[in-house]
Amino acid sequence: MADQMDLARRGWGPDLPLTDEAGPCRCEELLEHLYEFLDSEMSDTQRARLRDHVVSCPTCQEATDAEQHLRAIIRRSCAEVAPQNLRLRVVAQIEVLRGGGPAR
């Protein structure tokens, strides 16, 4: 099972279809559709199947938590603004490289 989960995390192996079946979800299916699950880009039935699996599977709960944590870090990092002096130096270097400014 660990080998299949590793392949699913890497995006390798057979494509696992996402269905509206009432049956239980498997770890491989959740990992294959993790981004769609977190972004709510699936039917309510599909989302409920995956959510039920996450609640009962520590491995998939960990994968879901890790992805949500990573997304929070990225959101926070993208909101920061570079200091004014750094932005001015970058703009000056770009102009030099374009040939529109004085060389130092």
ZAMARGU-4260 file (C-alpha; in steps of 0.2 Angstrom, whole numbers, plus 5000, padded with zeros to 4 digits):
<rodrens>
0) 5000/5000/5000 | 5014/5012/5004 | 5021/5010/4986 | 5004/5014/4979 | 5002/5029/4990
5) 5020/5035/4985 | 5016/5033/4967 | 4999/5043/4969 | 5008/5057/4978 | 5020/5059/4964
10) 5006/5058/4951 | 5012/5042/4944 | 5002/5026/4941 | 4985/5023/4934 | 4973/5038/4934
15) 4960/5036/4948 | 4943/5041/4942 | 4933/5052/4954 | 4916/5045/4955 | 4899/5049/4964
20) 4899/5031/4970 | 4893/5029/4988 | 4907/5017/4992 | 4922/5022/5003 | 4936/5032/4996
25) 4954/5025/4996 | 4970/5034/5000 | 4975/5034/4982 | 4959/5042/4977 | 4961/5056/4989
30) 4979/5059/4985 | 4975/5059/4967 | 4961/5072/4969 | 4968/5082/4984 | 4969/5099/4976
35) 4951/5097/4969 | 4945/5092/4986 | 4954/5107/4995 | 4948/5119/4982 | 4930/5112/4982
40) 4931/5108/4963 | 4920/5093/4964 | 4902/5088/4967 | 4895/5088/4985 | 4894/5069/4984
45) 4912/5067/4979 | 4918/5079/4992 | 4908/5070/5006 | 4916/5054/5001 | 4934/5061/5002
50) 4930/5071/5018 | 4923/5055/5026 | 4940/5046/5022 | 4950/5061/5028 | 4941/5060/5045
55) 4945/5042/5047 | 4963/5041/5040 | 4977/5048/5049 | 4989/5047/5034 | 4977/5057/5023
60) 4973/5069/5037 | 4991/5073/5038 | 4993/5075/5019 | 4978/5087/5019 | 4984/5097/5034
65) 5002/5098/5026 | 4994/5105/5010 | 4983/5117/5019 | 4998/5123/5029 | 5009/5125/5014
70) 4995/5135/5005 | 4994/5147/5021 | 5013/5150/5020 | 5012/5154/5002 | 4998/5166/5004
75) 5008/5174/5018 | 5024/5175/5008 | 5015/5183/4993 | 5007/5197/5004 | 5024/5204/5009
80) 5031/5219/5001 | 5050/5221/4997 | 5058/5236/5006 | 5058/5252/4995 | 5077/5252/4994
85) 5078/5234/4987 | 5064/5238/4974 | 5073/5253/4968 | 5090/5243/4966 | 5080/5230/4957
90) 5072/5242/4945 | 5089/5251/4942 | 5097/5234/4938 | 5084/5230/4926 | 5086/5246/4917
95) 5105/5243/4916 | 5102/5226/4909 | 5090/5233/4896 | 5103/5246/4891 | 5092/5261/4897
100) 5102/5266/4913 | 5119/5271/4919 | 5131/5256/4922 | 5139/5256/4939
</rodrens>
